Amino acid sequence: MTRASLDKQPHEVASMFDGVAANYDLTNDVISLGQARLWRKAVATAVDARPAQKILDLAAGTATSSQPFAQAGAYVVPCDFSLGMLEVGKRRHPWMPFTAGDGMRLPFKDEVFDTVTISFGLRNIQDTETALRELYRVTKPGGRVVICEFSQPTWAPFRTVYTEYLMRALPPTARAVSSNPDAYVYLAESIRAWPDQPGLAALLQKAGWSKVAWRNLTGGVVALHRATRA
């Protein structure tokens, strides 16, 4: 399996990410033109991890996104359904409690985490609403969710240019730096099919989350959604 289709069968997506695990972080830095690191910093600021907090980092991959939370003194669980990603992450960060898990059936008890976060992974879960309800289930009352995901640029002329980049420039760029460039064709297609900022906010509210808000990054290429469990 070289890429996944937009119906997002879990085994297809997991297999696709297994195939790009080794160079995943480097490839993301290249195809995002260096913006990926800035987005990770924005997530760390929004999560605002504190000592003794329990944080779930879903779709953590190799746990690059988990490091700021651990460095702040929180107990962070990197969780992903790609065993290839988890294996690479465990070699890099052997002290972290990597956990294999499906976002639609999380392997955790109710009301465990102070904060749950997912960066660029919600889009790859087969049923978004089920995943949002699962994140709600494992979050403590008063806890928060932080979602960083590709979205829709807010300025129409830039949105047109961005769409052209996704479908024309991104796959050839990925071909030069990725072990599985076809996976990035899926990436481009899945971004185009994803809800815009108000659309994702509505799904969060439907799943039971309150105080839903979002902030655009890089002109809306990425949006940072935040919400609270009552």
N, C-alpha and C positions, 0 to 999 in steps of 0.2 A: 504494500500500500504506500504510494508516494504522496498522496494528498487526500484530503477529506472533501466530501461534497457538502453542500449547504444544508442537507437534512441532518448533518452532524451526528452520525452514528458514533457512540462513545468509543468503540474499539478502533474505528477509523481515525478519529482525532488523536487518540492516545498513540497509535502506531505512527502517525505522521510526526508527532512531537518526539517520539523515541528516535526517529531518524535525523532530527536536527539538533539533538541535545548538546552534542559536543561543542558546537560553535554558535549556539543560540544567542548568547549575550553579545558576542562580537557582531553577529549579523544584525541584531536589532539596533546596535549603535550606528552601524553603517547606513541601514536603510531609513532610519529616522533622522539622518543628518545630525546626529549627536544629541537630538532632543530627548531620547529615552532616559538619559541620566537626569535631566532636569525634571522629567515627569516623576521619576522615582523619588527625587527630593521633595516634590510637592506632596506625594503620597505620605512620606515620612512625617512631614509637617502636619498634615491633616490627621493622621493617626495619633500623633503626639504621645508615643509610647512612654510609659512610666515604669519605674521599678516595681516588681511583683505583679504587674498586670499579666493577664493571660490573653494572648493574641493569636488568632487563627489567620494564617496567610494562605488563602486558597489559590490554587493554580500557581503555586510558588515556583514551580520549575526547579531550577538549580539553587534556589533560595537567595539569589542576589537581592531580591526585593525584601527579604526577611532580615538582612543584616542590620539595617538602622534600628529596627525594633529590639533586636538582641543587644546591640551596643548601648541602648538606652536603659538596659536592665530588665526588660520585660521577658517573660517566658513565652517564646513564640514557637508555634507548631507550623512548619512548612508542609503543606498538603497538596498533592497533585495526583492525577490518575495516569500520568506517563511514568512508567517504571524507569525508562531510559533517562528522563530528566532527574528523577530521584537518585539514581545511581551516580550520575555525574555530580549532583549536589552533595551527596554523602561523601564522595572522595574529597571534595573541596572543603566541606564543613562537617567533619565526622562527629562533632559534639552535638549537632542539632537533631531534634527528634523528628526526622522526616517520616511522613505518614502517607501511605497510599490511600486515596479516597476519591470517590465519585461525588461531584458537587450536588447531585440529585439525591444521594443517600449517604450523607456524611457519617463517618464512623465515630461520632462523639455523642455524649449524653446531652440532654436538654440543659440550656442556661449555664454553659461552661465558661464562655469567653467574655472578656470585657469589651473587646473590639474584634470584629471580623473584617477582613479586607481582601480584595481580589483585584489584581491589575492585569488587564488585557487577557482575561481568561473567561469572564462571564459570557462573552460572545461565542465561546467554543463549547459551552454546555448545551446539551440537546434541548432542554426545557428551561428557559430562563425563569419563568414564574416559580417552578418547583425549586430551583436553586436559591432564589431569593427567600422563599419560605424556609428552606433548610438553614440558611444563614441566620434567619430570624430565630429559628428554634434553638440553635446552639449558643445564642447570645443572651447574656444576663439582662434582666430588666434594667433599663437605664443605660445599657451598652449601645455601642455604635457600629455602623457599617460604613466603610469607605470603599468606593468602587472607582477605579481608574480604567477608563475604556475609550477606545476610539469612538468618535462621534461625528457631527456634521459641522464644518466650518460655517461661521455665522455671516461672513461677507460673501455675497454671491459670486463676484468675479474670482475670488480666491478658491471658492468651493469648486468652480469649474476646472481651474488649474490643478487642484488637488486630486479631483477625480481622474483627470488625465494621467497624473503621475502614478496613481494607484494601478491603473490598468495597463499603462504602457511602459513606464520607467521602472516601477518596483520589481517586476519579475526579472528583467535583464540584470538589474543591480544585484538582486538576490542570487542570480546564477553565478555571479563572479565571486561571491563570498560564502555561499551556503552549500552544504552537502546535499541538500534537497530543495532545489529552487522551486519545484512544483508546489511545495507547501506554501510558498509565498503568493502563488496564484490564488490559492484558497484564502489566504490572508486578505488579499485585495477584494475578493468577491464577498467575503463575510463582513468586511467593513462597510461596503456599499449597502448590504442588506440589513445592517443593524439599525435599531431605532435611534432617533435623534434625542437631544437632551430632554425635552419635555416627555417624550415617549418612554424613556427609561425611568424618569421620575414617577410617571403614572404606574409603571409596573411595581416599583418599590412601594408605593402607597397601597396598591392592590394586595401586596404580600403582607401588609400589616405594619410597615414601617411608618414612623411619624417624623415631623420636622425635616422633611425631605428638601434638600437644596443641592445646587450644583455650581461649579465654577469652571469656566472654559480655560483650557491651556492651549497655547500655540494657536490662537484664533478659533478654537473650537475643533481642531483636529482631534483633540483629546478632551474629555470632560471628566471632572472629579465630582462624583455624586456622594453625598453624605446623608445619613439618616440615623434616627434613634429608635430603639425599642422601648416602648412605653412600660 
